[in-house]
């Protein structure tokens, strides 16, 4: 029986996907012991044609579907997986040669109830947009905090760009909820945690994240995350989540708290704040002031995140009331 199934959803990233597949061909782990399942989620570039003609020493399966989102794509791949373990890899995360061997070693060292989280590191000599650099810096900050024992890995770090677990756990939990196009991985992780699974961070299971996204795409993410945190609390039996999120707000830095207090549900003020922060970021990036770049993007990201929460709660008044209750 195959030891591990690697599932890669993809959409219009053929050049990067080729690099991911080359990385898998170069694994130190025996190629006969794992399969690779690529699911093209309605790609409109040359991805589907490439996958049909792809010749490789890998145990390789290509699936195509109409565009339905990454949750549907991963579930589709899972239906065809035969390995004991499933490793989810994103189509812009190029695996280091030891990635599969390290995931397997992590599982061999642990009991069957673990989920292994591998890092998605920034590649050397790869130019990222300022907002993606901020995103990668926040990931690196979490990795350092987990390694130093500042906090333990949890469902909130379940990023499916580089993570593995037993296939039976995924099937028992019901796989990804296809109603969500954002944070579908974290929502699944909450259900896995409820089933008693543990999360471990394994820093040697390295993938290199060649992240590229437009500013518009980037800034849509926190708003959806904010909405989903309310939805998960209200509709998905995660009663602890929103109170924790709102409690954590009071530990945010002064800039974030000021922006939220002033701008949430105040459209004109919010637009002005965004314009100012983008201007600061642009100027700081031009002059190599990276710390200021990160501060500006942190302000924009968090403002959109808490606006998503406020909108899903029904507006500013309810949001501020619940925020005050979380500080009692």
PECORUR-V939065 format. One record per pair of residues at least 6 apart in sequence whose ideal C-beta (glycine too) atoms are under 6 Angstrom apart, sorted by the first residue. I is the first residue (numbers start at 1). GAP is how many residues later the second one is. Records with the same first field share a line. If there is no record, write none. Layout:
I = GAP / GAP
This chain:
2 = 33 / 80 / 81
3 = 30 / 80 / 81
4 = 30 / 79 / 81 / 83
5 = 30 / 76 / 78 / 81
6 = 30 / 81 / 83
7 = 30 / 67 / 70 / 81
8 = 30 / 81 / 83
9 = 30 / 32 / 61 / 64 / 65
10 = 7 / 28 / 30 / 81
11 = 30 / 32
12 = 31 / 33
13 = 78
14 = 31 / 32 / 33 / 36
16 = 76 / 194
17 = 74
19 = 75
20 = 71 / 74
23 = 71 / 72
24 = 12
25 = 33
26 = 71
27 = 73
28 = 69 / 70 / 73
29 = 71 / 72
31 = 26 / 27
34 = 66
35 = 24
36 = 22 / 24
37 = 24 / 40 / 43
38 = 24
39 = 24 / 34 / 37 / 38
40 = 7 / 8 / 24
41 = 26 / 32
42 = 24 / 25
48 = 16
51 = 11
63 = 13
65 = 11
69 = 112
71 = 105 / 107 / 113
72 = 106
74 = 102
75 = 100 / 101
78 = 97
81 = 86
85 = 79 / 81
86 = 81
87 = 16 / 77
88 = 72 / 75
90 = 71
92 = 118 / 119
93 = 27 / 68 / 69 / 114 / 116
94 = 114
95 = 112
96 = 110
99 = 106 / 108
102 = 102 / 103
103 = 13 / 61 / 102
106 = 10 / 96
112 = 54
113 = 84 / 85
114 = 84 / 86
115 = 50 / 82 / 84
116 = 48 / 84 / 86
117 = 36 / 40 / 46 / 84
118 = 44 / 84 / 87 / 89
119 = 24 / 84 / 87
120 = 41 / 42 / 87 / 89
121 = 85 / 87
122 = 14
123 = 85
126 = 84
130 = 151 / 155 / 163
131 = 84 / 87 / 166
132 = 79
134 = 160 / 163
137 = 157
145 = 6
146 = 7 / 55
153 = 46 / 47 / 48
154 = 45
155 = 34 / 35 / 38
158 = 27 / 28 / 31
160 = 25
162 = 45
173 = 18 / 19
176 = 8 / 12
177 = 10
180 = 7
182 = 42
183 = 42 / 45
187 = 45
190 = 48
219 = 85
222 = 79 / 82 / 83
223 = 81 / 85
225 = 80
226 = 79 / 82 / 83
227 = 81 / 85
229 = 12 / 16
230 = 12 / 79 / 82 / 83
232 = 6 / 9
233 = 8 / 9
243 = 83
246 = 76 / 77 / 80
247 = 79
250 = 77
255 = 44
256 = 46
259 = 14 / 40 / 44
260 = 46
263 = 6 / 7 / 10 / 40
264 = 42 / 43 / 46 / 52
265 = 45 / 51
277 = 19 / 22 / 23
280 = 16
281 = 12 / 15
284 = 8 / 9
285 = 8
310 = 6 / 9
313 = 6
